[in-house]
Amino acid sequence: MSELDFKALELKVNQLIEVCKLLDAKNKALAKENQTFKRERSQVIQQKDLARTKVEHMISSLKAMELNNG
């Protein structure tokens, strides 16, 4: 291989290194974003379950009131 071939290869390797660094940074950002989404999803599920429990309790209370007044 000539000196020119080695320089071209070195350039390509350096470009690949930069692409790998960029992809690594993007991957880390996506992993962090994914964790945020998982945490938010968990909070929404908890809120939904709490709301369901409250609604079920209200329905039970209304049924009990209806039976007592009926």
C-alpha positions in Angstrom: 0.0 0.0 0.0 1.1 3.5 -0.8 1.3 6.4 1.6 -1.8 7.8 -0.1 -3.7 4.6 0.5 -2.7 4.7 4.2 -3.9 8.3 4.5 -7.2 7.4 2.9 -7.6 4.4 5.2 -6.7 6.6 8.2 -9.3 9.1 7.2 -12.0 6.5 6.9 -11.1 5.0 10.2 -11.2 8.4 11.9 -14.6 9.0 10.2 -15.9 5.7 11.6 -14.6 6.6 15.1 -16.6 9.9 14.9 -19.7 8.1 13.7 -19.3 5.6 16.6 -19.0 8.4 19.1 -22.1 10.1 17.7 -24.1 6.9 17.8 -23.0 6.2 21.3 -24.1 9.7 22.4 -27.5 9.2 20.7 -27.9 5.8 22.2 -27.2 7.2 25.7 -29.7 10.0 25.1 -32.3 7.5 23.9 -31.7 5.3 26.9 -32.2 8.2 29.3 -35.4 9.3 27.4 -36.7 5.7 27.6 -36.2 5.7 31.4 -38.1 8.9 31.6 -41.0 7.5 29.6 -41.0 4.3 31.8 -41.2 6.5 34.9 -44.0 8.6 33.5 -45.9 5.5 32.4 -45.6 4.1 35.9 -47.0 7.3 37.4 -49.9 7.4 34.9 -50.7 3.7 35.7 -50.7 4.6 39.4 -52.9 7.6 38.9 -55.3 5.5 36.8 -55.5 2.8 39.4 -56.2 5.4 42.1 -58.9 7.0 40.0 -60.5 3.6 39.3 -60.5 2.8 43.1 -62.1 6.2 43.9 -64.8 5.7 41.2 -65.5 2.2 42.4 -65.9 3.5 45.9 -68.2 6.2 44.8 -70.4 3.7 42.9 -70.5 1.4 46.0 -71.5 4.4 48.2 -74.2 5.4 45.7 -75.6 1.9 45.6 -75.6 1.7 49.4 -77.4 5.0 49.6 -79.9 3.8 47.0 -80.6 0.6 49.0 -81.1 2.6 52.2 -83.5 5.1 50.6 -85.2 2.5 48.4 
